[in-house]
Amino acid sequence: MSASSTPGAQRTDSALLQLSDVTRTFDVSPPWLNRVLERKPRVLLHAVSGVSVEIRRGETLGLVGESGCGKSTVARLIVGLYAPTRGTIRFDGVVVAGTGAESADPAARKRARRSMQMIFQDPYASLNPRWRVADIVAEPIRVLAPDTPGDALAARVAALLGQVGLAAADGQKYPHQFSGGQRQRISIARALSTEPAFLVCDEPTSALDVSVQAQVLNLMRDLQRRMGLTYLFISHNLAVVHHIADRVGVMYLGRIVELAPKARLFADPQHPYTRMLLDAVPDLEMSGVARTAVAGEVPNPLDPPPGCAFHPRCPLANDRCRREIPQLRPDPAGGEAACHAVEEGRLPVRVAIAGA
């Protein structure tokens, strides 16, 4: 099973990354003195709640959902920019964050962290505008292997730039001298400089034109084939996820509500939220077919609704949905869904579209 609602789920041999019951809570309370004078309680924001998922070696897991659902927080938890409030993150069998991380071998944790890199959303803000491209790409190597000779470092930077479709001479330029797509290629080259096995891609194409998006996506797929990379690809663009992902996870208000192979999820989504997301995508083949619009808005994460967080917007919600939080369980279609309607067989049959 690729994901589990059980916090102590065992890692399978094919899993490169495993998140077990990972939760991240932010304290957004007013200052202590204000709380005392105004007699207000602490305010906690539950950005990620009990996420358990595995990413297999060599695959691309797409993570989708509306803005504010916790996708980017999951990315930052994986690479170590945030620490989990609860739960465990393992990479290649090594606990890198959460419960048990303190007792793990420091050298093994360092090697694991070196094997994980991140590509950020904005290809300009993530690059130092005062540095030349060669210095930007070489920085991780200088930090992790400070004894690398200058000639070898220059040759490595030139090779990295060549891998992403740039020339060695581009290393002497500054980020502002490149287009958005070229800057994202520089970000990819920097991420590859430590020879990682796993890349977290946080909406890496959302700031690019459509034609440039296709070029960057094709580059990433080619690099994955040649280098055996594993991706966590975060996006709100379902068309992009359909193009690059092997499996897709759907997040809603900090929880994964559906997880399935790409073909199954797009052809036969189980969770009502996933169906609403897909129905909102323009499609000529759906002309004349009744759709369910994405009604309402995401609840306030500071005061989430009881039970299933999606129940205020769900047309299938009943009393159980309003009381009990659904757990991610195998569904009849071959994936996993956290939905009482799916578990109870109350999900209506979705209209099949020719060519889907």
Secondary structure, 3 states (H helix, E strand, C coil): CCCCCCCCCCCCCCEEEEEEEEEEEEECCCCHHHHHHHCCCCCEEEEEEEEEEEEECCCEEEEECCCCCCHHHHHHHHHCCCCCCEEEEEECCEEEEECCCCCCCHHHHHHHHHCEEEECCCCCCCCCCCCCHHHHHHHHHHHHCCCCCHHHHHHHHHHHHHHCCCCHHHHHCCHHHCCHHHHHHHHHHHHHCCCCCEEEEECCCCCCCHHHHHHHHHHHHHHHHHHCCEEEEECCCHHHHHHHCCEEEEEECCEEEEEEEHHHHHHCCCCHHHHHHHHCCCCHHHCCCCCCCCCCCCCCCCCCCCCCCCHHHCCCCCHHHHHCCCCCEECCCCCEECCHHHHCCCCCCCCCCCCC
